[in-house]
């Protein structure tokens, strides 16, 4: 009987778990594919953007110092996007001042007395018109004071009409989206709670025999 009691206290074998965990690579692949699809769709839906750039150069007059032209070019680069210059440029560009403020950017070089004026638009012709209008207005404002500055601002290169967009293509946006999706999936794998294995159950101890069993054995 004690043998039967011992067998009755044996723990049942745990049933094998049928739940299958999802492999980590499948989550990464899913997020990368989803990110690539969203990025590609964004590149297709968003209208292309064109950028046109014109250049002006600062040159010293007969009484001017050649080294001063570089400093004035830096100053003219900051003045180009001010209201005084854009106010006249809007007439030639045919757009409001707010459009010029949001679309026109300037850049200068520490080594050359040159100012680059860039304008962006969804219409390539308008982008060129805005860049040329700003450089024209900037040149006129700068040359009004050339008698005192001894520096003259001249047009170096007019902005041509761009033939290809400067914005990212759907392929590029798709690759960026896929990279972002894969990175997001990797972060999810890092922060997700880990599954803990169940500790092994201690072996069962047979219950003590009853008095009747002991008397029978004696």
C-alpha positions in Angstrom: 0.0 0.0 0.0 2.9 2.3 0.8 4.1 1.7 -2.8 0.7 2.8 -4.1 0.8 5.9 -2.0 4.3 6.8 -3.2 3.2 6.4 -6.8 0.1 8.5 -6.2 2.3 11.5 -5.0 4.4 11.5 -8.1 4.0 14.9 -9.9 2.5 14.6 -13.4 4.8 15.3 -16.3 4.3 18.8 -17.6 2.5 18.9 -21.0 4.7 20.1 -23.7 3.9 23.7 -24.7 2.5 24.0 -28.2 2.9 27.8 -28.3 5.6 28.7 -30.8 7.5 31.9 -30.3 7.9 34.3 -33.2 11.5 34.4 -34.5 13.2 37.7 -33.9 14.2 38.1 -37.6 10.6 37.9 -38.7 9.8 41.0 -36.6 12.7 42.9 -38.1 11.7 41.9 -41.6 8.1 42.9 -41.1 9.0 46.4 -39.7 11.6 46.9 -42.5 9.1 46.0 -45.2 6.4 48.2 -43.6 8.8 51.1 -43.3 10.0 50.7 -46.9 6.4 50.7 -48.2 5.5 53.8 -46.2 8.7 55.6 -47.3 8.2 54.7 -50.9 4.5 55.8 -50.8 5.6 59.1 -49.3 8.1 59.7 -52.0 5.4 59.0 -54.7 2.7 61.2 -53.1 4.9 64.2 -52.1 5.4 66.6 -55.1 9.0 67.0 -56.2 11.0 70.0 -55.2 13.3 71.9 -57.5 16.3 74.1 -56.4 17.8 76.9 -58.5 21.0 78.8 -57.4 22.4 82.1 -58.6 25.7 83.7 -57.6 26.9 87.2 -57.0 30.5 88.4 -56.3 31.9 91.3 -54.4 34.7 93.2 -56.0 36.6 96.2 -54.7 36.4 99.5 -56.6 39.4 101.6 -57.6 39.7 103.0 -54.1 38.7 99.8 -52.3 40.8 97.2 -50.5 40.8 93.7 -52.0 40.7 92.1 -48.6 37.6 94.0 -47.6 35.5 92.4 -50.4 35.5 89.1 -48.5 34.0 90.7 -45.4 31.4 92.5 -47.3 30.4 89.3 -49.1 29.7 87.7 -45.7 27.6 90.7 -44.7 25.6 90.7 -48.0 24.9 87.0 -47.5 23.1 87.8 -44.3 21.3 90.8 -45.7 20.0 88.9 -48.7 17.1 87.4 -46.8 16.1 90.6 -45.0 12.8 92.3 -45.7 14.4 95.3 -47.4 15.8 93.0 -50.1 12.9 90.6 -50.4 10.4 93.5 -50.6 11.8 94.5 -54.0 12.5 91.0 -55.1 8.8 90.0 -54.7 7.9 92.3 -57.6 10.2 90.6 -60.1 9.5 87.1 -58.8 5.7 87.6 -58.7 5.3 85.9 -55.3 4.6 87.3 -51.8 7.4 88.1 -49.4 6.4 85.2 -47.2 7.1 82.8 -50.0 10.5 84.2 -50.5 11.2 84.0 -46.8 10.4 80.3 -46.7 12.0 79.4 -50.0 15.2 81.4 -50.3 18.5 80.5 -48.6 22.0 82.1 -48.9 25.5 80.7 -48.5 28.9 82.3 -48.4 32.4 81.0 -48.6 35.2 81.8 -46.2 37.7 81.9 -49.0 36.0 83.7 -51.9 33.9 86.9 -51.9 30.9 85.2 -53.4 27.3 84.8 -52.3 25.1 81.9 -53.4 21.3 82.5 -53.4 19.2 79.3 -53.7 15.4 79.1 -54.0 13.2 76.0 -53.8 9.8 75.4 -55.4 7.6 72.7 -56.8 7.8 74.6 -60.1 11.3 74.7 -61.6 10.7 78.0 -63.5 9.6 79.7 -60.3 12.6 78.5 -58.4 14.9 80.1 -61.0 12.8 83.4 -61.0 13.0 83.7 -57.2 16.7 83.1 -57.0 17.4 85.7 -59.8 15.0 88.2 -58.3 16.7 88.1 -54.9 20.2 88.5 -56.4 19.0 91.4 -58.6 17.5 93.2 -55.6 20.6 92.4 -53.4 22.9 93.8 -56.1 21.0 97.0 -56.4 20.9 97.6 -52.6 24.6 96.8 -52.2 25.6 99.1 -55.1 23.7 102.1 -53.7 26.3 102.4 -51.0 29.4 101.4 -53.0 30.7 105.0 -52.8 31.2 104.6 -49.1 32.0 100.9 -48.9 34.3 100.9 -52.0 32.9 97.4 -52.8 30.7 96.6 -55.7 28.4 93.6 -56.0 28.2 92.0 -59.5 26.2 89.2 -60.9 28.4 86.2 -61.4 26.0 83.6 -62.6 22.2 83.6 -63.1 20.1 80.7 -61.9 19.2 78.4 -64.7 15.9 76.5 -64.8 16.5 73.2 -63.0 15.9 70.1 -65.1 15.7 67.5 -62.2 14.2 67.7 -58.7 16.5 68.1 -55.7 14.1 66.2 -53.4 14.6 62.6 -52.6 13.2 60.0 -55.1 10.7 57.3 -54.0 13.6 54.8 -54.1 15.6 56.8 -51.6 12.6 57.5 -49.3 11.8 53.8 -49.5 15.3 52.8 -48.4 15.2 55.4 -45.6 11.8 54.1 -44.5 13.1 50.5 -44.5 16.1 51.5 -42.4 13.9 53.3 -39.9 11.5 50.3 -39.8 14.3 47.9 -39.1 15.7 50.1 -36.4 12.3 50.4 -34.8 11.9 46.6 -34.8 15.3 46.2 -33.2 14.4 48.6 -30.5 11.1 46.7 -29.8 13.1 43.5 -29.5 15.4 45.1 -27.0 12.7 46.5 -24.7 10.3 43.7 -24.9 9.9 41.6 -21.6 11.9 38.4 -21.7 10.2 35.1 -21.0 11.4 33.4 -17.7 11.7 29.6 -17.6 9.8 27.9 -14.8 12.0 26.6 -12.0 12.3 22.8 -11.6 9.8 21.3 -9.2 11.3 19.6 -6.1 11.0 15.8 -6.0 8.0 14.7 -4.0 8.5 12.9 -0.7 6.4 9.8 -0.1 3.9 10.2 2.7 4.5 8.2 5.9 2.9 4.8 6.1 -0.1 4.4 8.3 -0.2 2.4 11.5 -2.1 -0.5 9.8 0.6 -0.8 7.2 3.4 -0.9 9.8 1.5 -3.5 11.8 1.0 -5.7 8.7 4.7 -5.6 7.9 5.6 -6.6 11.5 
